[in-house]
């Protein structure tokens, strides 16, 4: 990876940490290297800085690229090495071609001479937990695995999803009075998002 040195700051302190921001470029500069000339005395620290791409800027570029489509953002991450990871999806499932189109749109809006980066655009993995409401709505009518905050696991058919929580249709065994064996019945279970730890699509 190329290293672009954009400035040197001399600080007469033993410990120093700072972050700078350029609103027009959406670049945040972070400390990546510190060198001291002596030990045990108040001597200059030399900080070498490199460009970091702001997450909000990347998210804005994704929103622009998917405007007018059914595609939605699942997650956007930018690490300290400028590895940009974007997860997108849509109700009927996103294609490789759509991911490639989004990737090209983002890459064309970033300047590699100023901001060296790696870019990955993909759909979320089938075994990954849901992160946004659109994923719940996409999976209505499908089996899901839910883990509650108390550790209880529930498997059921996702019937509804709103801002408050979800409704599942769950198979439950109940023994009626006078019956020797329990009978399997379908019950409706409502869960608030505050009670849910993770929700995943059920994989056979």
C-alpha positions as CSV (number, residue, x, y, z in Angstrom):
1,X,0.0,0.0,0.0
2,X,1.3,3.5,-0.9
3,X,1.9,5.9,2.0
4,X,1.1,9.5,1.4
5,X,2.8,11.8,3.9
6,X,0.6,14.9,4.0
7,X,2.2,16.7,7.0
8,X,4.5,16.7,10.0
9,X,3.6,18.1,13.4
10,X,6.1,18.9,16.1
11,X,4.7,18.5,19.6
12,X,6.7,19.1,22.8
13,X,4.9,16.5,24.9
14,X,5.5,12.9,26.0
15,X,2.1,11.7,25.0
16,X,0.0,13.1,22.1
17,X,-2.9,11.9,20.0
18,X,-5.0,13.9,17.5
19,X,-7.4,13.6,14.6
20,X,-7.9,16.2,11.9
21,X,-10.7,16.5,9.5
22,X,-11.0,18.1,6.0
23,X,-14.8,18.6,5.4
24,X,-14.4,19.3,1.7
25,X,-12.6,16.1,0.9
26,X,-14.2,14.0,3.7
27,X,-10.7,12.9,4.8
28,X,-9.7,12.2,8.4
29,X,-6.0,12.2,9.3
30,X,-4.9,9.9,12.0
31,X,-1.6,9.3,13.7
32,X,0.2,6.2,12.3
33,X,3.8,6.7,13.4
34,X,5.5,8.4,16.3
35,X,9.3,8.8,16.7
36,X,11.0,10.2,19.8
37,X,14.5,11.6,19.8
38,X,15.2,10.9,23.5
39,X,13.7,9.0,26.4
40,X,12.6,10.5,29.7
41,X,12.6,14.1,28.6
42,X,10.1,16.4,27.0
43,X,11.3,16.3,23.4
44,X,9.6,16.7,20.1
45,X,7.4,13.9,18.7
46,X,7.2,13.6,14.9
47,X,3.8,12.5,13.7
48,X,3.5,11.2,10.1
49,X,-0.1,11.4,8.8
50,X,-1.9,9.6,6.0
51,X,-5.3,10.0,4.5
52,X,-8.3,8.0,5.9
53,X,-11.5,7.9,4.0
54,X,-14.6,8.9,6.1
55,X,-17.3,6.3,6.5
56,X,-20.1,8.9,6.1
57,X,-18.6,9.9,2.7
58,X,-18.5,6.3,1.5
59,X,-22.1,5.8,2.6
60,X,-23.2,8.9,0.7
61,X,-21.5,7.6,-2.4
62,X,-23.3,4.2,-2.0
63,X,-26.7,6.0,-1.5
64,X,-26.1,8.0,-4.7
65,X,-25.1,4.8,-6.6
66,X,-28.3,3.0,-5.6
67,X,-30.7,5.9,-5.9
68,X,-33.9,4.9,-7.8
69,X,-33.4,1.2,-7.2
70,X,-34.7,-1.3,-4.7
71,X,-31.2,-1.9,-3.4
72,X,-30.5,-1.1,0.3
73,X,-27.4,-0.7,2.4
74,X,-26.8,-3.4,5.0
75,X,-23.4,-2.2,6.3
76,X,-20.5,0.1,5.5
77,X,-17.1,-0.3,7.1
78,X,-13.8,1.6,6.6
79,X,-10.8,0.4,8.6
80,X,-7.6,2.3,9.4
81,X,-5.9,0.8,6.3
82,X,-8.7,2.2,4.1
83,X,-10.2,-1.2,3.4
84,X,-13.7,-0.3,2.4
85,X,-16.3,-3.1,2.9
86,X,-19.8,-2.6,1.7
87,X,-22.8,-5.0,2.0
88,X,-25.9,-4.3,-0.1
89,X,-29.0,-6.3,-0.9
90,X,-32.5,-6.0,-2.3
91,X,-35.8,-7.8,-1.8
92,X,-35.3,-10.3,-4.6
93,X,-31.6,-10.7,-4.0
94,X,-28.7,-8.6,-5.5
95,X,-26.7,-9.7,-8.5
96,X,-22.9,-9.7,-9.1
97,X,-23.5,-7.2,-11.9
98,X,-25.2,-4.8,-9.5
99,X,-22.4,-5.1,-7.0
100,X,-19.9,-4.4,-9.8
101,X,-21.8,-1.3,-10.9
102,X,-21.8,0.1,-7.3
103,X,-18.1,-0.7,-7.0
104,X,-17.3,1.2,-10.2
105,X,-19.4,4.2,-9.1
106,X,-17.7,4.5,-5.8
107,X,-14.2,3.9,-7.2
108,X,-14.7,6.6,-9.8
109,X,-15.6,9.1,-7.1
110,X,-12.4,8.5,-5.0
111,X,-8.9,9.8,-5.8
112,X,-6.3,7.0,-5.4
113,X,-3.5,9.6,-5.6
114,X,-4.9,11.2,-2.4
115,X,-6.6,8.2,-0.8
116,X,-5.1,4.8,-1.3
117,X,-7.8,2.2,-0.7
118,X,-9.2,-1.3,-1.3
119,X,-12.9,-1.7,-2.1
120,X,-15.1,-4.8,-1.5
121,X,-18.8,-4.7,-2.5
122,X,-21.0,-7.8,-1.8
123,X,-24.2,-9.1,-0.5
124,X,-24.4,-10.1,3.2
125,X,-23.6,-13.8,3.9
126,X,-26.6,-16.1,4.4
127,X,-25.4,-17.0,7.9
128,X,-24.8,-13.5,9.0
129,X,-27.2,-11.9,11.5
130,X,-29.7,-9.3,10.2
131,X,-28.5,-5.7,10.7
132,X,-31.2,-3.5,9.2
133,X,-35.0,-3.5,9.0
134,X,-35.0,-4.1,5.3
135,X,-33.5,-7.6,5.9
136,X,-36.4,-8.5,8.2
137,X,-38.9,-7.3,5.6
138,X,-37.1,-9.2,2.9
139,X,-37.3,-12.4,4.9
140,X,-41.0,-12.2,5.8
141,X,-42.6,-15.5,4.9
142,X,-39.3,-17.4,5.6
143,X,-38.0,-19.4,8.5
144,X,-35.6,-17.6,10.8
145,X,-33.5,-18.5,13.8
146,X,-33.7,-16.0,16.7
147,X,-31.5,-15.8,19.8
148,X,-33.0,-13.7,22.6
149,X,-30.9,-11.6,25.0
150,X,-31.4,-14.3,27.7
151,X,-30.0,-16.9,25.4
152,X,-33.3,-18.6,24.4
153,X,-33.4,-19.8,20.8
154,X,-36.5,-19.7,18.7
155,X,-37.1,-21.0,15.2
156,X,-40.2,-19.9,13.4
157,X,-41.8,-18.4,10.3
158,X,-41.3,-14.6,10.2
159,X,-44.7,-13.2,9.6
160,X,-44.3,-9.5,10.3
161,X,-41.6,-6.9,11.0
162,X,-42.0,-3.3,12.1
163,X,-40.1,-0.6,14.0
164,X,-41.0,-2.2,17.3
165,X,-40.2,-5.8,16.7
166,X,-41.2,-9.0,14.8
167,X,-44.0,-11.7,14.9
168,X,-43.1,-15.3,14.4
169,X,-45.3,-18.4,13.8
170,X,-43.7,-21.1,16.0
171,X,-44.3,-24.9,16.3
172,X,-45.0,-25.8,19.9
173,X,-45.9,-29.1,21.5
174,X,-48.8,-29.0,24.0
175,X,-50.4,-31.8,25.9
176,X,-54.1,-31.4,26.3
177,X,-56.0,-32.8,29.3
178,X,-56.7,-36.5,28.7
179,X,-54.1,-36.9,25.9
180,X,-51.2,-39.3,26.4
181,X,-49.0,-37.6,23.8
182,X,-48.3,-33.9,23.2
183,X,-49.7,-32.4,20.1
184,X,-47.9,-30.0,17.7
185,X,-49.7,-26.7,17.4
186,X,-48.8,-23.4,15.8
187,X,-48.5,-20.4,18.0
188,X,-47.8,-16.7,17.4
189,X,-44.9,-15.2,19.2
190,X,-44.2,-11.4,19.3
191,X,-40.7,-10.2,20.1
192,X,-39.4,-6.7,20.7
193,X,-36.1,-5.8,19.1
194,X,-34.8,-4.9,22.6
195,X,-35.3,-8.6,23.5
196,X,-33.5,-9.9,20.4
197,X,-29.8,-10.6,20.3
198,X,-29.5,-12.0,16.8
199,X,-31.8,-13.0,13.9
200,X,-30.5,-15.1,11.0
201,X,-32.1,-16.8,8.0
202,X,-32.8,-20.5,8.7
203,X,-30.5,-22.7,6.7
204,X,-31.5,-26.3,6.3
